[in-house]
């Protein structure tokens, strides 16, 4: 039996390398980009808070809300109630209530708070494991000043933290639009067909060389 010529061997190895490269691309995991967690600040002041509501697409279920009392009135106090279980009540065991936020806290000579319970700001985690699920969450901003108490309702639209691939598309084919799914299937078919054609071309080159 004649050995394949050098040219045929080179074509065969190039084709094999091409096929292996395609297989590597197909099995290579797609890089996933997760939402970068952040602290979204809500300023508490004498007439309410800013922003008034937290709308969809601003905070995600891996973020946190940072409430800070910037009321300039001395002795004005603020606190936040969150209806975590969505039952319309803010006094359930799963609901969230912050302590009273003061306008300032007295510090000693070393810069440590004299009253360890005094706070001017508070951080609330929006993680699912902390009991808050994506959706419209009801909350109340309560203001206490000179014996008068005011309740200001507001809402937080907590968006789900959907990971995306390198093209900015949601992961999982079930989340992709139908036309994108179709194009992806066509692309995969073309890649597979190219690999198959390359294999048969190499086989034919080898066969023709052996027949010479």
C-alpha positions, 0 to 999 in steps of 0.5 A: 500500500502506498503511503499518503503523499506529504501534501495529502498528509498536510491537508489531512492534519490541517483538516483534523485541526480545523475539526478539533478547533470547531469542537473546542469552540462548541464545548467551550463554556460561554462567559457569564456576566453577573450584575455588579452589586451596589448600594442605592442611597435614599436620602431622608429629609424633613419633607420625605425622601429622595427619590420618592420611589425606587422603580424597576431596573434600578435595584436588583435582588443582590443590591442594598438600600442605604437610608441616610437621615439628612434632616437638618432639624434637631431631634428629628427622627426617621425610620423605615418599615418594609412589608417583606412578606407582602401581606399588607401589614408592616408588623409581621415577623418577616417584615423589616423595621429599622431603628430610629435614625438620628440627625447626629450621634454624640462621639467621645474623644476617640471618635466612638459613639457615646450611645452605641444604639445611635445611628444616622444611616442604615443598610438594608440588604435586598438579597433573596436569602434575607427574605425579599423576593423580586417584585413590588415591595411596599414600604413606609417612611416614618418621621417623628418631630416634636411629638408629631408623627408622619407616615409616608408610603413608598414602594421599591420595585426589586428586579431579578438579578438575571445574568447575561452572556458576553452578548448581553443576552439572558442566559438560558435558551428559554429566555431568548427571543424566538428569532434569536433562538432560530438564528443560533440553531442555524449557526450551530447547524452551519458549524456542524456541517462545515466540520463534517464537510472538512472531514469528508474532504480529508478522507477523499484526499487520502483515498485519492492519494492511495489510489495513485 
